[in-house]
Amino acid sequence: MPGRALRWAPRGRGEQGCVVTTTSEARYDGIADWYDGYNEEAARSHGAELLRLLGPGAGPCLDLGCGTGHYFDVIRASGRVPVGLDRSADQLRVARGRAERLVLGDAAALPFAGGVFPTVVAMWVSTDVDDVGQVLREVARVLRPGGLLVSYGVHPCFNGPCIENRPDGGRMVHPTYRRAGWHEASPWWSEGGVRRRIGMRHVPLAELLTAFPAAGLTIAEVVEPRDEPLPYALAVRAYRPG
């Protein structure tokens, strides 16, 4: 990886051992230790599907919105080297125990030169960023021609502020489905969950899928991972043409 494209602060230099590109407070600051335990089992349950979507590869893989680094081992298992980026210094404080290469930065303004990553992974990002279209444009910019993006996150139709879980395992979709944007609260979110603490951005399905080609990415596969009768997640494999 050319030194001009990615510059890493050596471990031990600075509190986080990473390049600092923003100082504004992140939504996930202050809850990293709680979140690391809260998310561990869920991350493990999605690891096999992420590995299948990645397929074998090599070189650096940008883990966009890496949080505490729960997916670094899956990226390594595919043959790639994880490079974690997150807005939250608190999350990266935990992640630095799992990877060497960490960057504190904004997904909508990535601190990398163009065309430096053969692979980008974006796990559960679409509901936390302010503008998913801008994030995808940045992903397209830093991907090499022919590079792969695996985007894996909330299924807009079955998971979100408009969804009420029923005791029989069904889900009720309320008319707020078309209310795109940030939701601070929802009466149907479970107590003690991350959404009660953070909120989330709802991106309707059509808006989400349209954002990929609008960013210059070619969709190769759309997947509803795992075998739940009603999927919680939606995954997209997309490529930068070339």
Order of alpha helices (4+ residues) and beta strands (2+ residues): beta-alpha-beta-alpha-beta-alpha-beta-beta-alpha-beta-beta-beta-beta-alpha-beta-alpha-beta-beta
